[in-house]
Amino acid sequence: MISTDSKRGRIALSVAHCAGMLDMVALPVWVGTLIANYRFDPQQAGLLATLFLFGAVFASLLLASRFNRLPKRAVVTLSFLVSATGFGVAAIASDFNTLAGLHLLCGMTTGAALSMTHGTMALSSNPHRQFAIVNMALGVVAIFYLGVTPRIVAQWGGAALFGVFSAAMALAALVCLFIFPTAVAAPSVAQGPIKVGGLSAVSVPTRFSAAVWFGIVGVALVALVQAMTTSFVERAGIDRGFGSQAVAGVLIALGVVNLVPAPLAVLLERRLSARGVLLCAPVIQAVLAVAVMNAVAFPIYAGSTAVFVAVIIFSHTFAFGLLARLEPTGRALAATPAMLMIGAAIGPVLGGTLVKFYGYGAIGVAAVVFAGCAFWCFSRLPVHAAPLQPGVPA
């Protein structure tokens, strides 16, 4: 049996996470390609990305409550295989309606795979560290993707983008077929008392607590701001006359910076309060969003863009560990794709609509509003959560 804490298990979880979270690093080029190569307007391009994300949200919500009853390796492998096929078909399609249906299908299957992946990670011995590891891998992939994919698209056209997506999903399906790990579910209420945080006779609740729900909503709002902003950073830079080569360099820098937050989150796991990190994240995110969307000087645009995604990577690592302590069955974190993507699903189309009617500055205003709501949600989280216990899924 391959465990979640084994080397092979971590490789499989990292590959599955990178394939499933491709939208997190792909959105700037994804939306930009749909506008530049397929001649869709910002609202249409944002809607296609939104359909993918809504599909992922629907699948995650559907499967999360059934997480402990599903054959995880089979679900992950088959889901990635269907995603690979769907994106392969998208590479030879060009009309909006066909691409819309394929985006929705691929979103559902990718979300299903990612839901099983995150739920499995939640049952490891240290979910905080496990999530940091897979995000380190995602940072490496982001550098490769942001450095290579724009050149591939420039040379071979928009279809090449979907070819890259298809190859990533096919690789994930192959890896997960052979080495996806097996996780032991946390005890249920019916199984009697368990130990959490050193206290005996504590039963795992069948329903999520209010604190868990506030954490879920807060993460979704942070993801909304992130998706709404990153979907249009490329076009905002080009439309302001910074030049496509300079903007491409900024995106590469963004990928390099994304290598830092995950290992930093591991080093600071015991030194920083998870609640404190989550309270700071939306404030920093709002400031950066306003700077990116209103910058008239290239250094301000470049600096703000380069560190923007790092904020959610760093803070979500702490959110993942905290929610694992607050809800030890793995079901809440099996819904991680829904948390991230319900906000991210609204982000591209909302951002496109704001840009179409009010300009890029409107995204910054919306970011401030949503960040304020996220701050309030995170303020409702407990100051202290039960510490991790060796051998107890947390």
BELJOBEL-V413228 format. One record per residue. RES is the residue in three letters. OMEGA is omega in radians with two decimals (* if undefined). BURIAL is b if it has 16 or more other C-alpha atoms within 10 Angstrom, else e. Layout:
res=RES omega=OMEGA burial=BURIAL
res=RES omega=OMEGA burial=BURIAL
This chain:
res=MET omega=3.11 burial=e
res=ILE omega=-3.10 burial=e
res=SER omega=3.14 burial=b
res=THR omega=-3.10 burial=b
res=ASP omega=3.09 burial=b
res=SER omega=-3.13 burial=e
res=LYS omega=-3.13 burial=e
res=ARG omega=3.11 burial=b
res=GLY omega=3.14 burial=b
res=ARG omega=3.08 burial=b
res=ILE omega=-3.14 burial=b
res=ALA omega=3.13 burial=b
res=LEU omega=3.13 burial=b
res=SER omega=3.12 burial=b
res=VAL omega=-3.13 burial=b
res=ALA omega=3.12 burial=b
res=HIS omega=-3.13 burial=b
res=CYS omega=3.12 burial=b
res=ALA omega=-3.10 burial=b
res=GLY omega=-3.11 burial=b
res=MET omega=-3.11 burial=b
res=LEU omega=-3.13 burial=b
res=ASP omega=-3.09 burial=b
res=MET omega=3.12 burial=b
res=VAL omega=-3.02 burial=b
res=ALA omega=-2.97 burial=b
res=LEU omega=-3.13 burial=b
res=PRO omega=-3.14 burial=b
res=VAL omega=-3.13 burial=b
res=TRP omega=-3.12 burial=b
res=VAL omega=3.12 burial=b
res=GLY omega=3.12 burial=b
res=THR omega=3.12 burial=b
res=LEU omega=3.12 burial=b
res=ILE omega=-3.02 burial=b
res=ALA omega=-3.03 burial=b
res=ASN omega=-3.12 burial=e
res=TYR omega=3.08 burial=b
res=ARG omega=3.02 burial=e
res=PHE omega=3.07 burial=b
res=ASP omega=-3.07 burial=b
res=PRO omega=-3.13 burial=b
res=GLN omega=3.12 burial=b
res=GLN omega=3.13 burial=b
res=ALA omega=3.10 burial=b
res=GLY omega=-3.14 burial=b
res=LEU omega=3.12 burial=b
res=LEU omega=3.08 burial=b
res=ALA omega=3.14 burial=b
res=THR omega=3.12 burial=b
res=LEU omega=3.07 burial=b
res=PHE omega=-3.08 burial=b
res=LEU omega=3.07 burial=b
res=PHE omega=3.06 burial=b
res=GLY omega=3.11 burial=b
res=ALA omega=3.12 burial=b
res=VAL omega=-3.12 burial=b
res=PHE omega=-3.13 burial=b
res=ALA omega=-3.13 burial=b
res=SER omega=3.11 burial=b
res=LEU omega=-3.12 burial=b
res=LEU omega=-3.02 burial=b
res=LEU omega=-3.03 burial=b
res=ALA omega=-3.11 burial=b
res=SER omega=3.14 burial=e
res=ARG omega=-2.99 burial=e
res=PHE omega=-3.05 burial=b
res=ASN omega=-3.13 burial=b
res=ARG omega=-3.05 burial=e
res=LEU omega=3.04 burial=e
res=PRO omega=-2.91 burial=e
res=LYS omega=-3.12 burial=b
res=ARG omega=-3.13 burial=b
res=ALA omega=-3.14 burial=e
res=VAL omega=-3.12 burial=b
res=VAL omega=-3.08 burial=b
res=THR omega=-3.11 burial=b
res=LEU omega=-3.14 burial=b
res=SER omega=3.11 burial=b
res=PHE omega=3.12 burial=b
res=LEU omega=3.10 burial=b
res=VAL omega=3.10 burial=b
res=SER omega=3.12 burial=b
res=ALA omega=3.12 burial=b
res=THR omega=-3.13 burial=b
res=GLY omega=3.12 burial=b
res=PHE omega=3.06 burial=b
res=GLY omega=3.08 burial=b
res=VAL omega=3.14 burial=b
res=ALA omega=-3.13 burial=b
res=ALA omega=3.14 burial=b
res=ILE omega=3.10 burial=e
res=ALA omega=3.14 burial=e
res=SER omega=-3.10 burial=e
res=ASP omega=-3.02 burial=e
res=PHE omega=-3.06 burial=e
res=ASN omega=3.11 burial=e
res=THR omega=3.12 burial=e
res=LEU omega=3.12 burial=b
res=ALA omega=3.12 burial=b
res=GLY omega=3.14 burial=b
res=LEU omega=3.08 burial=b
res=HIS omega=3.14 burial=b
res=LEU omega=3.13 burial=b
res=LEU omega=-3.11 burial=b
res=CYS omega=3.08 burial=b
res=GLY omega=-3.13 burial=b
res=MET omega=-3.08 burial=b
res=THR omega=3.08 burial=b
res=THR omega=3.10 burial=b
res=GLY omega=3.11 burial=b
res=ALA omega=3.14 burial=b
res=ALA omega=-3.10 burial=b
res=LEU omega=3.11 burial=b
res=SER omega=3.09 burial=b
res=MET omega=-3.14 burial=b
res=THR omega=-3.10 burial=b
res=HIS omega=3.07 burial=b
res=GLY omega=3.10 burial=b
res=THR omega=3.10 burial=b
res=MET omega=-3.11 burial=b
res=ALA omega=-3.12 burial=b
res=LEU omega=3.05 burial=b
res=SER omega=-3.08 burial=b
res=SER omega=3.11 burial=b
res=ASN omega=-3.09 burial=b
res=PRO omega=3.12 burial=b
res=HIS omega=-3.12 burial=b
res=ARG omega=3.14 burial=b
res=GLN omega=3.14 burial=b
res=PHE omega=3.09 burial=b
res=ALA omega=-3.13 burial=b
res=ILE omega=-3.12 burial=b
res=VAL omega=3.09 burial=b
res=ASN omega=2.99 burial=b
res=MET omega=3.11 burial=b
res=ALA omega=3.12 burial=b
res=LEU omega=3.09 burial=b
res=GLY omega=3.10 burial=b
res=VAL omega=3.12 burial=e
res=VAL omega=-3.12 burial=b
res=ALA omega=3.12 burial=b
res=ILE omega=3.14 burial=b
res=PHE omega=-3.08 burial=e
res=TYR omega=-3.07 burial=b
res=LEU omega=3.11 burial=b
res=GLY omega=-3.00 burial=b
res=VAL omega=-3.00 burial=e
res=THR omega=3.11 burial=b
res=PRO omega=3.12 burial=b
res=ARG omega=3.10 burial=e
res=ILE omega=3.14 burial=e
res=VAL omega=-3.14 burial=b
res=ALA omega=-3.10 burial=e
res=GLN omega=-3.00 burial=e
res=TRP omega=3.10 burial=e
res=GLY omega=-3.06 burial=b
res=GLY omega=-3.13 burial=b
res=ALA omega=-3.12 burial=b
res=ALA omega=3.11 burial=b
res=LEU omega=-3.13 burial=b
res=PHE omega=3.03 burial=b
res=GLY omega=3.08 burial=b
res=VAL omega=3.12 burial=b
res=PHE omega=-3.12 burial=b
res=SER omega=3.14 burial=b
res=ALA omega=3.14 burial=b
res=ALA omega=-3.14 burial=b
res=MET omega=3.12 burial=b
res=ALA omega=3.10 burial=b
res=LEU omega=3.13 burial=b
res=ALA omega=3.12 burial=b
res=ALA omega=-3.11 burial=b
res=LEU omega=-3.12 burial=b
res=VAL omega=-3.08 burial=b
res=CYS omega=3.11 burial=b
res=LEU omega=-3.04 burial=b
res=PHE omega=-2.99 burial=e
res=ILE omega=3.08 burial=b
res=PHE omega=-2.99 burial=b
res=PRO omega=3.06 burial=b
res=THR omega=3.13 burial=b
res=ALA omega=3.10 burial=b
res=VAL omega=-3.11 burial=e
res=ALA omega=3.06 burial=b
res=ALA omega=3.12 burial=b
res=PRO omega=3.10 burial=b
res=SER omega=3.13 burial=e
res=VAL omega=-3.10 burial=e
res=ALA omega=-3.12 burial=e
res=GLN omega=3.04 burial=e
res=GLY omega=-3.06 burial=e
res=PRO omega=3.04 burial=e
res=ILE omega=3.07 burial=b
res=LYS omega=3.07 burial=e
res=VAL omega=3.13 burial=b
res=GLY omega=3.08 burial=e
res=GLY omega=-3.12 burial=e
res=LEU omega=-3.14 burial=e
res=SER omega=3.08 burial=e
res=ALA omega=3.07 burial=e
res=VAL omega=-3.13 burial=e
res=SER omega=3.08 burial=b
res=VAL omega=-3.10 burial=b
res=PRO omega=3.12 burial=e
res=THR omega=3.10 burial=e
res=ARG omega=3.13 burial=e
res=PHE omega=3.07 burial=e
res=SER omega=3.11 burial=e
res=ALA omega=-3.14 burial=e
res=ALA omega=3.12 burial=b
res=VAL omega=3.14 burial=b
res=TRP omega=3.09 burial=b
res=PHE omega=3.09 burial=b
res=GLY omega=3.13 burial=b
res=ILE omega=-3.13 burial=b
res=VAL omega=3.12 burial=b
res=GLY omega=3.11 burial=b
res=VAL omega=3.13 burial=b
res=ALA omega=-3.14 burial=b
res=LEU omega=3.08 burial=b
res=VAL omega=3.10 burial=b
res=ALA omega=3.10 burial=b
res=LEU omega=3.13 burial=b
res=VAL omega=-3.13 burial=b
res=GLN omega=-3.10 burial=b
res=ALA omega=-3.14 burial=b
res=MET omega=-3.09 burial=b
res=THR omega=-3.06 burial=b
res=THR omega=3.12 burial=b
res=SER omega=-3.02 burial=b
res=PHE omega=3.12 burial=b
res=VAL omega=3.14 burial=b
res=GLU omega=-3.10 burial=b
res=ARG omega=3.13 burial=b
res=ALA omega=3.13 burial=b
res=GLY omega=-3.14 burial=b
res=ILE omega=-3.12 burial=b
res=ASP omega=3.09 burial=e
res=ARG omega=3.05 burial=e
res=GLY omega=3.14 burial=e
res=PHE omega=3.11 burial=b
res=GLY omega=-3.07 burial=e
res=SER omega=-3.14 burial=e
res=GLN omega=3.13 burial=e
res=ALA omega=3.12 burial=e
res=VAL omega=3.09 burial=b
res=ALA omega=3.09 burial=b
res=GLY omega=3.10 burial=e
res=VAL omega=3.14 burial=b
res=LEU omega=3.06 burial=b
res=ILE omega=3.10 burial=b
res=ALA omega=3.08 burial=b
res=LEU omega=3.12 burial=b
res=GLY omega=3.11 burial=b
res=VAL omega=3.14 burial=b
res=VAL omega=-3.11 burial=b
res=ASN omega=3.05 burial=b
res=LEU omega=-3.00 burial=b
res=VAL omega=-2.95 burial=b
res=PRO omega=-3.10 burial=b
res=ALA omega=3.09 burial=b
res=PRO omega=3.09 burial=b
res=LEU omega=3.11 burial=e
res=ALA omega=3.09 burial=b
res=VAL omega=-3.12 burial=b
res=LEU omega=-3.06 burial=e
res=LEU omega=-3.07 burial=e
res=GLU omega=-3.08 burial=b
res=ARG omega=-3.06 burial=e
res=ARG omega=-3.11 burial=e
res=LEU omega=3.04 burial=e
res=SER omega=3.12 burial=b
res=ALA omega=3.14 burial=b
res=ARG omega=3.12 burial=b
res=GLY omega=3.10 burial=e
res=VAL omega=-3.10 burial=b
res=LEU omega=3.09 burial=b
res=LEU omega=-3.13 burial=b
res=CYS omega=-3.00 burial=e
res=ALA omega=-3.11 burial=b
res=PRO omega=3.11 burial=b
res=VAL omega=3.13 burial=b
res=ILE omega=-3.12 burial=e
res=GLN omega=-3.14 burial=b
res=ALA omega=3.13 burial=b
res=VAL omega=-3.13 burial=b
res=LEU omega=3.13 burial=b
res=ALA omega=3.10 burial=b
res=VAL omega=-3.13 burial=b
res=ALA omega=-3.12 burial=b
res=VAL omega=-3.01 burial=b
res=MET omega=3.14 burial=b
res=ASN omega=-3.07 burial=b
res=ALA omega=3.03 burial=b
res=VAL omega=3.08 burial=e
res=ALA omega=-3.08 burial=e
res=PHE omega=-3.13 burial=b
res=PRO omega=3.10 burial=e
res=ILE omega=3.11 burial=e
res=TYR omega=-3.07 burial=b
res=ALA omega=-3.11 burial=b
res=GLY omega=-3.12 burial=b
res=SER omega=3.14 burial=b
res=THR omega=-3.05 burial=b
res=ALA omega=-3.08 burial=b
res=VAL omega=-2.99 burial=b
res=PHE omega=-3.09 burial=b
res=VAL omega=-3.13 burial=b
res=ALA omega=-3.13 burial=b
res=VAL omega=-3.11 burial=b
res=ILE omega=3.11 burial=b
res=ILE omega=-3.13 burial=b
res=PHE omega=-3.06 burial=b
res=SER omega=-3.11 burial=b
res=HIS omega=3.04 burial=b
res=THR omega=3.09 burial=b
res=PHE omega=3.11 burial=b
res=ALA omega=-3.14 burial=b
res=PHE omega=3.13 burial=b
res=GLY omega=-3.13 burial=b
res=LEU omega=3.14 burial=b
res=LEU omega=3.07 burial=b
res=ALA omega=3.10 burial=b
res=ARG omega=-3.10 burial=b
res=LEU omega=-3.09 burial=b
res=GLU omega=-2.93 burial=b
res=PRO omega=-3.13 burial=b
res=THR omega=-3.10 burial=b
res=GLY omega=-3.07 burial=b
res=ARG omega=-3.12 burial=b
res=ALA omega=-3.11 burial=b
res=LEU omega=2.93 burial=b
res=ALA omega=3.08 burial=b
res=ALA omega=3.12 burial=b
res=THR omega=3.08 burial=b
res=PRO omega=3.10 burial=b
res=ALA omega=3.11 burial=b
res=MET omega=-3.08 burial=b
res=LEU omega=-2.92 burial=b
res=MET omega=3.05 burial=b
res=ILE omega=3.01 burial=b
res=GLY omega=-3.13 burial=b
res=ALA omega=3.13 burial=b
res=ALA omega=3.14 burial=b
res=ILE omega=-3.02 burial=b
res=GLY omega=-3.08 burial=b
res=PRO omega=-3.11 burial=b
res=VAL omega=3.07 burial=b
res=LEU omega=3.10 burial=b
res=GLY omega=3.12 burial=b
res=GLY omega=3.12 burial=b
res=THR omega=3.12 burial=b
res=LEU omega=3.13 burial=b
res=VAL omega=-3.09 burial=b
res=LYS omega=-3.03 burial=e
res=PHE omega=-3.02 burial=e
res=TYR omega=-3.13 burial=e
res=GLY omega=-3.05 burial=e
res=TYR omega=-3.12 burial=b
res=GLY omega=-3.13 burial=b
res=ALA omega=3.09 burial=b
res=ILE omega=3.11 burial=b
res=GLY omega=3.11 burial=b
res=VAL omega=3.13 burial=e
res=ALA omega=3.13 burial=b
res=ALA omega=3.13 burial=b
res=VAL omega=-3.12 burial=b
res=VAL omega=-3.10 burial=e
res=PHE omega=3.10 burial=b
res=ALA omega=3.08 burial=b
res=GLY omega=3.10 burial=b
res=CYS omega=3.11 burial=b
res=ALA omega=3.11 burial=b
res=PHE omega=-3.14 burial=b
res=TRP omega=3.12 burial=e
res=CYS omega=-3.13 burial=b
res=PHE omega=3.10 burial=b
res=SER omega=3.13 burial=b
res=ARG omega=3.13 burial=b
res=LEU omega=3.12 burial=b
res=PRO omega=3.12 burial=e
res=VAL omega=-3.14 burial=e
res=HIS omega=3.04 burial=e
res=ALA omega=-3.11 burial=b
res=ALA omega=-3.14 burial=e
res=PRO omega=3.10 burial=e
res=LEU omega=3.08 burial=b
res=GLN omega=-3.14 burial=e
res=PRO omega=3.09 burial=e
res=GLY omega=3.12 burial=e
res=VAL omega=3.09 burial=b
res=PRO omega=-3.06 burial=b
res=ALA omega=* burial=b
